[in-house]
Amino acid sequence: MDGFSGRSAIVTGGARGIGAAVAAELVKVGLGVVIADIRVEEGAATAALLGERAVFRCHDVTDEASWHAVIADAESLFGPLGVLINDAGILDFGAVTTESPDVFRHVIDVNLFGPWLGMHVAAPHLRDAGGGVIVNISSTAGLMGYAGIGAYVASKWGLRGLTKSAALELGGAGIRVCSVHPGPIHTPMTAGLGEETAAGQPLPRFGEPEEVAAMVRFVVTEATFSTGSEFVLDGGATAGQVLAVPIES
């Protein structure tokens, strides 16, 4: 994909947090952005802040008709679809033995089926426009296990694998598909987690949505020979744990 003039982008989960920061970055590179989310007031406010190159649309990522509608809006307002960011996601705390089947299925529906459905509907539009970029926001939970959030872990591992399959299938059409894997980030989803969550990382802090957005912008605009790739920003968490005792050189 050469340049972004006259092209549109869709950011699911774009009303707040990582999605809102990503939407702001994509506007900066010249894309017209549709912020797609179920949070109407927050989504409309975010779009208003970004100006005339952004609009909000209420969107259910698990509904095929909603996908067709939001893509039609993006293309009629800003031009052929060029970028899809699958960021919408939910988190539920529950052990394998205690979480309800309905909740487990709902997490999978939003976090895994939703991105699949988005790619399923969007890929022909990207192909017909000469190519494009899909970025799936996974997690470090797509690279390692976490106790107590099995549904979320399963969905994010699934999204990581789905990204690779889509990259293999769509590369010939000029469509790159990559996954981004944030660690602990200051967002509404992580508001209940204490800062000690990041204490064992080499960089012992939470990241910011703008740091994830900068990575997504790099994947979209600069990583032009990358597809099926994983981009990790986690303060070093997946590298291992920092020892409590000093290491002598």
Phi and psi restraints in degrees (value plus and minus 20) as a CYANA .aco file:
   2 ASP   PHI    -122.9   -82.9
   2 ASP   PSI      82.3   122.3
   3 GLY   PHI      59.9    99.9
   3 GLY   PSI     151.7   191.7
   4 PHE   PHI    -146.4  -106.4
   4 PHE   PSI     -16.3    23.7
   5 SER   PHI     -82.2   -42.2
   5 SER   PSI     107.6   147.6
   6 GLY   PHI      55.1    95.1
   6 GLY   PSI      -3.2    36.8
   7 ARG   PHI    -136.2   -96.2
   7 ARG   PSI     137.2   177.2
   8 SER   PHI    -135.4   -95.4
   8 SER   PSI     140.6   180.6
   9 ALA   PHI    -155.7  -115.7
   9 ALA   PSI     130.2   170.2
  10 ILE   PHI    -141.6  -101.6
  10 ILE   PSI     111.4   151.4
  11 VAL   PHI    -141.1  -101.1
  11 VAL   PSI      87.8   127.8
  12 THR   PHI     -98.7   -58.7
  12 THR   PSI     132.0   172.0
  13 GLY   PHI      44.7    84.7
  13 GLY   PSI       7.3    47.3
  14 GLY   PHI    -105.7   -65.7
  14 GLY   PSI     -17.9    22.1
  15 ALA   PHI     -90.5   -50.5
  15 ALA   PSI     -50.7   -10.7
  16 ARG   PHI    -175.1  -135.1
  16 ARG   PSI     155.8   195.8
  17 GLY   PHI      40.1    80.1
  17 GLY   PSI    -159.3  -119.3
  18 ILE   PHI     -78.9   -38.9
  18 ILE   PSI     -63.8   -23.8
  19 GLY   PHI     -79.3   -39.3
  19 GLY   PSI     -63.6   -23.6
  20 ALA   PHI     -83.7   -43.7
  20 ALA   PSI     -60.8   -20.8
  21 ALA   PHI     -86.0   -46.0
  21 ALA   PSI     -58.7   -18.7
  22 VAL   PHI     -85.0   -45.0
  22 VAL   PSI     -63.7   -23.7
  23 ALA   PHI     -77.2   -37.2
  23 ALA   PSI     -62.1   -22.1
  24 ALA   PHI     -82.2   -42.2
  24 ALA   PSI     -60.8   -20.8
  25 GLU   PHI     -86.5   -46.5
  25 GLU   PSI     -58.8   -18.8
  26 LEU   PHI     -90.1   -50.1
  26 LEU   PSI     -53.8   -13.8
  27 VAL   PHI     -81.6   -41.6
  27 VAL   PSI     -59.1   -19.1
  28 LYS   PHI     -81.9   -41.9
  28 LYS   PSI     -51.7   -11.7
  29 VAL   PHI    -109.6   -69.6
  29 VAL   PSI     -14.7    25.3
  30 GLY   PHI      83.4   123.4
  30 GLY   PSI     -18.4    21.6
  31 LEU   PHI    -100.5   -60.5
  31 LEU   PSI     127.8   167.8
  32 GLY   PHI    -108.1   -68.1
  32 GLY   PSI     106.8   146.8
  33 VAL   PHI    -135.0   -95.0
  33 VAL   PSI     109.4   149.4
  34 VAL   PHI    -118.6   -78.6
  34 VAL   PSI      97.2   137.2
  35 ILE   PHI    -106.2   -66.2
  35 ILE   PSI      91.3   131.3
  36 ALA   PHI    -130.1   -90.1
  36 ALA   PSI      98.4   138.4
  37 ASP   PHI    -181.8  -141.8
  37 ASP   PSI     143.1   183.1
  38 ILE   PHI    -110.7   -70.7
  38 ILE   PSI     -29.4    10.6
  39 ARG   PHI    -108.2   -68.2
  39 ARG   PSI      75.5   115.5
  40 VAL   PHI     -87.3   -47.3
  40 VAL   PSI     -72.2   -32.2
  41 GLU   PHI     -84.5   -44.5
  41 GLU   PSI     -65.4   -25.4
  42 GLU   PHI     -86.7   -46.7
  42 GLU   PSI     -59.6   -19.6
  43 GLY   PHI     -85.0   -45.0
  43 GLY   PSI     -63.5   -23.5
  44 ALA   PHI     -84.4   -44.4
  44 ALA   PSI     -59.1   -19.1
  45 ALA   PHI     -85.7   -45.7
  45 ALA   PSI     -61.7   -21.7
  46 THR   PHI     -83.4   -43.4
  46 THR   PSI     -64.3   -24.3
  47 ALA   PHI     -82.2   -42.2
  47 ALA   PSI     -60.1   -20.1
  48 ALA   PHI     -82.3   -42.3
  48 ALA   PSI     -57.6   -17.6
  49 LEU   PHI     -85.7   -45.7
  49 LEU   PSI     -50.0   -10.0
  50 LEU   PHI    -107.1   -67.1
  50 LEU   PSI     -29.2    10.8
  51 GLY   PHI      67.9   107.9
  51 GLY   PSI    -181.3  -141.3
  52 GLU   PHI     -91.8   -51.8
  52 GLU   PSI     -32.9     7.1
  53 ARG   PHI    -110.6   -70.6
  53 ARG   PSI      -6.9    33.1
  54 ALA   PHI    -161.6  -121.6
  54 ALA   PSI     122.3   162.3
  55 VAL   PHI    -156.6  -116.6
  55 VAL   PSI     139.7   179.7
  56 PHE   PHI    -128.2   -88.2
  56 PHE   PSI     120.8   160.8
  57 ARG   PHI    -155.0  -115.0
  57 ARG   PSI     111.7   151.7
  58 CYS   PHI     -89.3   -49.3
  58 CYS   PSI     109.0   149.0
  59 HIS   PHI    -168.4  -128.4
  59 HIS   PSI     110.9   150.9
  60 ASP   PHI    -124.4   -84.4
  60 ASP   PSI      92.1   132.1
  61 VAL   PHI     -87.0   -47.0
  61 VAL   PSI     -34.6     5.4
  62 THR   PHI    -113.0   -73.0
  62 THR   PSI     -16.6    23.4
  63 ASP   PHI    -134.4   -94.4
  63 ASP   PSI      99.2   139.2
  64 GLU   PHI     -84.0   -44.0
  64 GLU   PSI     -60.5   -20.5
  65 ALA   PHI     -82.3   -42.3
  65 ALA   PSI     -56.3   -16.3
  66 SER   PHI     -84.4   -44.4
  66 SER   PSI     -56.8   -16.8
  67 TRP   PHI     -84.7   -44.7
  67 TRP   PSI     -65.7   -25.7
  68 HIS   PHI     -80.5   -40.5
  68 HIS   PSI     -60.4   -20.4
  69 ALA   PHI     -86.8   -46.8
  69 ALA   PSI     -63.7   -23.7
  70 VAL   PHI     -90.9   -50.9
  70 VAL   PSI     -54.2   -14.2
  71 ILE   PHI     -88.4   -48.4
  71 ILE   PSI     -60.8   -20.8
  72 ALA   PHI     -80.8   -40.8
  72 ALA   PSI     -62.0   -22.0
  73 ASP   PHI     -83.4   -43.4
  73 ASP   PSI     -65.3   -25.3
  74 ALA   PHI     -78.5   -38.5
  74 ALA   PSI     -64.9   -24.9
  75 GLU   PHI     -93.8   -53.8
  75 GLU   PSI     -53.9   -13.9
  76 SER   PHI     -92.8   -52.8
  76 SER   PSI     -50.5   -10.5
  77 LEU   PHI    -106.4   -66.4
  77 LEU   PSI     -60.8   -20.8
  78 PHE   PHI    -146.6  -106.6
  78 PHE   PSI     -23.0    17.0
  79 GLY   PHI      87.5   127.5
  79 GLY   PSI     158.6   198.6
  80 PRO   PHI     -73.9   -33.9
  80 PRO   PSI     123.6   163.6
  81 LEU   PHI     -83.1   -43.1
  81 LEU   PSI     112.3   152.3
  82 GLY   PHI    -141.6  -101.6
  82 GLY   PSI     -48.2    -8.2
  83 VAL   PHI    -161.3  -121.3
  83 VAL   PSI     115.0   155.0
  84 LEU   PHI    -144.0  -104.0
  84 LEU   PSI     103.7   143.7
  85 ILE   PHI    -132.5   -92.5
  85 ILE   PSI      91.8   131.8
  86 ASN   PHI    -111.4   -71.4
  86 ASN   PSI      72.7   112.7
  87 ASP   PHI    -130.7   -90.7
  87 ASP   PSI     -42.0    -2.0
  88 ALA   PHI     -76.2   -36.2
  88 ALA   PSI     113.2   153.2
  89 GLY   PHI    -185.3  -145.3
  89 GLY   PSI     138.1   178.1
  90 ILE   PHI    -152.2  -112.2
  90 ILE   PSI     137.1   177.1
  91 LEU   PHI    -148.3  -108.3
  91 LEU   PSI     113.2   153.2
  92 ASP   PHI    -149.7  -109.7
  92 ASP   PSI     116.9   156.9
  93 PHE   PHI    -113.4   -73.4
  93 PHE   PSI     101.0   141.0
  94 GLY   PHI    -195.1  -155.1
  94 GLY   PSI     114.3   154.3
  95 ALA   PHI     -95.7   -55.7
  95 ALA   PSI     142.2   182.2
  96 VAL   PHI     -76.5   -36.5
  96 VAL   PSI     -56.1   -16.1
  97 THR   PHI    -103.8   -63.8
  97 THR   PSI     -33.8     6.2
  98 THR   PHI    -140.1  -100.1
  98 THR   PSI     -42.6    -2.6
  99 GLU   PHI     -88.5   -48.5
  99 GLU   PSI     120.7   160.7
 100 SER   PHI     -96.5   -56.5
 100 SER   PSI     126.0   166.0
 101 PRO   PHI     -76.6   -36.6
 101 PRO   PSI     -57.8   -17.8
 102 ASP   PHI     -84.3   -44.3
 102 ASP   PSI     -61.7   -21.7
 103 VAL   PHI     -86.4   -46.4
 103 VAL   PSI     -63.8   -23.8
 104 PHE   PHI     -76.0   -36.0
 104 PHE   PSI     -68.2   -28.2
 105 ARG   PHI     -82.3   -42.3
 105 ARG   PSI     -57.6   -17.6
 106 HIS   PHI     -85.3   -45.3
 106 HIS   PSI     -62.0   -22.0
 107 VAL   PHI     -82.0   -42.0
 107 VAL   PSI     -63.8   -23.8
 108 ILE   PHI     -83.5   -43.5
 108 ILE   PSI     -60.8   -20.8
 109 ASP   PHI     -79.2   -39.2
 109 ASP   PSI     -68.6   -28.6
 110 VAL   PHI     -93.9   -53.9
 110 VAL   PSI     -66.6   -26.6
 111 ASN   PHI    -103.6   -63.6
 111 ASN   PSI     -43.7    -3.7
 112 LEU   PHI    -141.2  -101.2
 112 LEU   PSI     -72.3   -32.3
 113 PHE   PHI     -83.3   -43.3
 113 PHE   PSI     -59.2   -19.2
 114 GLY   PHI     -77.4   -37.4
 114 GLY   PSI     -73.3   -33.3
 115 PRO   PHI     -80.8   -40.8
 115 PRO   PSI     -59.4   -19.4
 116 TRP   PHI     -79.2   -39.2
 116 TRP   PSI     -65.6   -25.6
 117 LEU   PHI     -84.2   -44.2
 117 LEU   PSI     -59.6   -19.6
 118 GLY   PHI     -81.1   -41.1
 118 GLY   PSI     -65.2   -25.2
 119 MET   PHI     -86.3   -46.3
 119 MET   PSI     -59.3   -19.3
 120 HIS   PHI     -77.8   -37.8
 120 HIS   PSI     -63.8   -23.8
 121 VAL   PHI    -102.8   -62.8
 121 VAL   PSI     -57.4   -17.4
 122 ALA   PHI     -99.5   -59.5
 122 ALA   PSI     -51.4   -11.4
 123 ALA   PHI     -75.6   -35.6
 123 ALA   PSI     -63.7   -23.7
 124 PRO   PHI     -81.3   -41.3
 124 PRO   PSI     -54.4   -14.4
 125 HIS   PHI     -87.3   -47.3
 125 HIS   PSI     -63.5   -23.5
 126 LEU   PHI     -83.3   -43.3
 126 LEU   PSI     -62.7   -22.7
 127 ARG   PHI     -80.8   -40.8
 127 ARG   PSI     -67.3   -27.3
 128 ASP   PHI     -86.4   -46.4
 128 ASP   PSI     -44.4    -4.4
 129 ALA   PHI    -108.4   -68.4
 129 ALA   PSI     -18.3    21.7
 130 GLY   PHI      77.2   117.2
 130 GLY   PSI     -10.8    29.2
 131 GLY   PHI     103.4   143.4
 131 GLY   PSI     159.9   199.9
 132 GLY   PHI     150.1   190.1
 132 GLY   PSI    -185.8  -145.8
 133 VAL   PHI    -155.4  -115.4
 133 VAL   PSI     114.5   154.5
 134 ILE   PHI    -138.6   -98.6
 134 ILE   PSI     108.4   148.4
 135 VAL   PHI    -140.7  -100.7
 135 VAL   PSI     100.2   140.2
 136 ASN   PHI    -119.3   -79.3
 136 ASN   PSI     101.6   141.6
 137 ILE   PHI    -103.9   -63.9
 137 ILE   PSI      82.6   122.6
 138 SER   PHI    -112.1   -72.1
 138 SER   PSI    -146.6  -106.6
 139 SER   PHI    -197.5  -157.5
 139 SER   PSI     145.2   185.2
 140 THR   PHI     -82.2   -42.2
 140 THR   PSI     -39.8     0.2
 141 ALA   PHI     -90.6   -50.6
 141 ALA   PSI     -25.8    14.2
 142 GLY   PHI    -115.9   -75.9
 142 GLY   PSI     -17.2    22.8
 143 LEU   PHI    -141.1  -101.1
 143 LEU   PSI     -39.5     0.5
 144 MET   PHI    -172.1  -132.1
 144 MET   PSI     145.7   185.7
 145 GLY   PHI    -109.5   -69.5
 145 GLY   PSI     133.5   173.5
 146 TYR   PHI    -155.3  -115.3
 146 TYR   PSI     113.6   153.6
 147 ALA   PHI     -93.1   -53.1
 147 ALA   PSI     123.3   163.3
 148 GLY   PHI      68.0   108.0
 148 GLY   PSI     -23.4    16.6
 149 ILE   PHI    -156.7  -116.7
 149 ILE   PSI      28.3    68.3
 150 GLY   PHI     -78.1   -38.1
 150 GLY   PSI     -59.2   -19.2
 151 ALA   PHI     -84.0   -44.0
 151 ALA   PSI     -64.0   -24.0
 152 TYR   PHI     -83.7   -43.7
 152 TYR   PSI     -64.9   -24.9
 153 VAL   PHI     -80.8   -40.8
 153 VAL   PSI     -66.4   -26.4
 154 ALA   PHI     -80.0   -40.0
 154 ALA   PSI     -62.0   -22.0
 155 SER   PHI     -86.6   -46.6
 155 SER   PSI     -58.7   -18.7
 156 LYS   PHI     -98.2   -58.2
 156 LYS   PSI     -53.0   -13.0
 157 TRP   PHI     -84.6   -44.6
 157 TRP   PSI     -62.3   -22.3
 158 GLY   PHI     -81.2   -41.2
 158 GLY   PSI     -60.7   -20.7
 159 LEU   PHI     -86.5   -46.5
 159 LEU   PSI     -56.0   -16.0
 160 ARG   PHI     -81.0   -41.0
 160 ARG   PSI     -66.7   -26.7
 161 GLY   PHI     -88.2   -48.2
 161 GLY   PSI     -60.5   -20.5
 162 LEU   PHI     -80.5   -40.5
 162 LEU   PSI     -57.4   -17.4
 163 THR   PHI     -78.1   -38.1
 163 THR   PSI     -64.5   -24.5
 164 LYS   PHI     -86.3   -46.3
 164 LYS   PSI     -61.7   -21.7
 165 SER   PHI     -83.0   -43.0
 165 SER   PSI     -64.1   -24.1
 166 ALA   PHI     -84.1   -44.1
 166 ALA   PSI     -58.4   -18.4
 167 ALA   PHI     -81.3   -41.3
 167 ALA   PSI     -61.6   -21.6
 168 LEU   PHI     -85.3   -45.3
 168 LEU   PSI     -58.3   -18.3
 169 GLU   PHI     -97.1   -57.1
 169 GLU   PSI     -52.8   -12.8
 170 LEU   PHI    -124.3   -84.3
 170 LEU   PSI     -28.8    11.2
 171 GLY   PHI     -77.8   -37.8
 171 GLY   PSI     -58.1   -18.1
 172 GLY   PHI     -84.8   -44.8
 172 GLY   PSI     -39.2     0.8
 173 ALA   PHI    -113.5   -73.5
 173 ALA   PSI     -12.5    27.5
 174 GLY   PHI      58.1    98.1
 174 GLY   PSI       2.1    42.1
 175 ILE   PHI    -128.9   -88.9
 175 ILE   PSI      98.7   138.7
 176 ARG   PHI    -111.4   -71.4
 176 ARG   PSI     121.4   161.4
 177 VAL   PHI    -153.1  -113.1
 177 VAL   PSI      99.3   139.3
 178 CYS   PHI    -152.4  -112.4
 178 CYS   PSI     141.9   181.9
 179 SER   PHI    -137.8   -97.8
 179 SER   PSI     124.8   164.8
 180 VAL   PHI    -135.5   -95.5
 180 VAL   PSI     115.4   155.4
 181 HIS   PHI    -143.3  -103.3
 181 HIS   PSI      67.7   107.7
 182 PRO   PHI     -95.8   -55.8
 182 PRO   PSI     129.2   169.2
 183 GLY   PHI    -109.2   -69.2
 183 GLY   PSI    -165.4  -125.4
 184 PRO   PHI     -87.6   -47.6
 184 PRO   PSI     102.6   142.6
 185 ILE   PHI    -146.9  -106.9
 185 ILE   PSI     121.8   161.8
 186 HIS   PHI     -90.1   -50.1
 186 HIS   PSI      78.0   118.0
 187 THR   PHI    -161.1  -121.1
 187 THR   PSI     147.6   187.6
 188 PRO   PHI     -76.3   -36.3
 188 PRO   PSI     -51.3   -11.3
 189 MET   PHI     -84.6   -44.6
 189 MET   PSI     -52.6   -12.6
 190 THR   PHI    -122.1   -82.1
 190 THR   PSI      -7.3    32.7
 191 ALA   PHI     -79.9   -39.9
 191 ALA   PSI     -48.5    -8.5
 192 GLY   PHI    -105.4   -65.4
 192 GLY   PSI     -22.5    17.5
 193 LEU   PHI    -113.1   -73.1
 193 LEU   PSI     112.7   152.7
 194 GLY   PHI     -94.6   -54.6
 194 GLY   PSI     139.3   179.3
 195 GLU   PHI     -82.8   -42.8
 195 GLU   PSI     -40.9    -0.9
 196 GLU   PHI     -84.7   -44.7
 196 GLU   PSI     -35.5     4.5
 197 THR   PHI     -75.8   -35.8
 197 THR   PSI     -52.6   -12.6
 198 ALA   PHI    -117.1   -77.1
 198 ALA   PSI     -13.4    26.6
 199 ALA   PHI     -83.5   -43.5
 199 ALA   PSI     -50.7   -10.7
 200 GLY   PHI    -108.4   -68.4
 200 GLY   PSI     -16.8    23.2
 201 GLN   PHI    -103.0   -63.0
 201 GLN   PSI     133.9   173.9
 202 PRO   PHI     -76.4   -36.4
 202 PRO   PSI     -58.3   -18.3
 203 LEU   PHI    -126.1   -86.1
 203 LEU   PSI      75.5   115.5
 204 PRO   PHI    -101.3   -61.3
 204 PRO   PSI      45.7    85.7
 205 ARG   PHI    -174.0  -134.0
 205 ARG   PSI     145.8   185.8
 206 PHE   PHI     -98.4   -58.4
 206 PHE   PSI     129.7   169.7
 207 GLY   PHI    -104.8   -64.8
 207 GLY   PSI     153.1   193.1
 208 GLU   PHI    -133.3   -93.3
 208 GLU   PSI     131.1   171.1
 209 PRO   PHI     -73.7   -33.7
 209 PRO   PSI     -55.2   -15.2
 210 GLU   PHI     -85.3   -45.3
 210 GLU   PSI     -48.2    -8.2
 211 GLU   PHI     -91.3   -51.3
 211 GLU   PSI     -57.9   -17.9
 212 VAL   PHI     -87.5   -47.5
 212 VAL   PSI     -62.2   -22.2
 213 ALA   PHI     -81.0   -41.0
 213 ALA   PSI     -57.1   -17.1
 214 ALA   PHI     -84.1   -44.1
 214 ALA   PSI     -58.1   -18.1
 215 MET   PHI     -85.8   -45.8
 215 MET   PSI     -63.6   -23.6
 216 VAL   PHI     -82.1   -42.1
 216 VAL   PSI     -63.0   -23.0
 217 ARG   PHI     -79.4   -39.4
 217 ARG   PSI     -61.2   -21.2
 218 PHE   PHI     -81.0   -41.0
 218 PHE   PSI     -65.8   -25.8
 219 VAL   PHI     -80.1   -40.1
 219 VAL   PSI     -62.5   -22.5
 220 VAL   PHI     -91.3   -51.3
 220 VAL   PSI     -63.1   -23.1
 221 THR   PHI    -121.9   -81.9
 221 THR   PSI     -46.4    -6.4
 222 GLU   PHI    -136.4   -96.4
 222 GLU   PSI     -51.5   -11.5
 223 ALA   PHI    -103.8   -63.8
 223 ALA   PSI      37.1    77.1
 224 THR   PHI     -93.8   -53.8
 224 THR   PSI     -30.9     9.1
 225 PHE   PHI    -130.3   -90.3
 225 PHE   PSI      -1.5    38.5
 226 SER   PHI    -132.7   -92.7
 226 SER   PSI     108.5   148.5
 227 THR   PHI    -170.9  -130.9
 227 THR   PSI     127.6   167.6
 228 GLY   PHI      50.6    90.6
 228 GLY   PSI      -7.7    32.3
 229 SER   PHI    -114.8   -74.8
 229 SER   PSI     136.5   176.5
 230 GLU   PHI    -130.8   -90.8
 230 GLU   PSI     106.7   146.7
 231 PHE   PHI    -134.5   -94.5
 231 PHE   PSI      97.6   137.6
 232 VAL   PHI    -130.3   -90.3
 232 VAL   PSI     112.1   152.1
 233 LEU   PHI    -158.4  -118.4
 233 LEU   PSI      81.6   121.6
 234 ASP   PHI    -161.9  -121.9
 234 ASP   PSI      -3.6    36.4
 235 GLY   PHI      45.2    85.2
 235 GLY   PSI      -3.0    37.0
 236 GLY   PHI      65.8   105.8
 236 GLY   PSI     -10.4    29.6
 237 ALA   PHI     -78.9   -38.9
 237 ALA   PSI     -60.1   -20.1
 238 THR   PHI     -99.5   -59.5
 238 THR   PSI     -24.4    15.6
 239 ALA   PHI     -96.0   -56.0
 239 ALA   PSI     -42.7    -2.7
 240 GLY   PHI     115.3   155.3
 240 GLY   PSI    -196.4  -156.4
 241 GLN   PHI    -121.2   -81.2
 241 GLN   PSI     121.5   161.5
 242 VAL   PHI     -92.6   -52.6
 242 VAL   PSI     111.5   151.5
 243 LEU   PHI     -88.2   -48.2
 243 LEU   PSI     128.0   168.0
 244 ALA   PHI     -96.6   -56.6
 244 ALA   PSI     -33.7     6.3
 245 VAL   PHI    -132.4   -92.4
 245 VAL   PSI     128.5   168.5
 246 PRO   PHI     -88.0   -48.0
 246 PRO   PSI     129.2   169.2
 247 ILE   PHI    -121.4   -81.4
 247 ILE   PSI     103.0   143.0
 248 GLU   PHI    -101.0   -61.0
 248 GLU   PSI     119.2   159.2
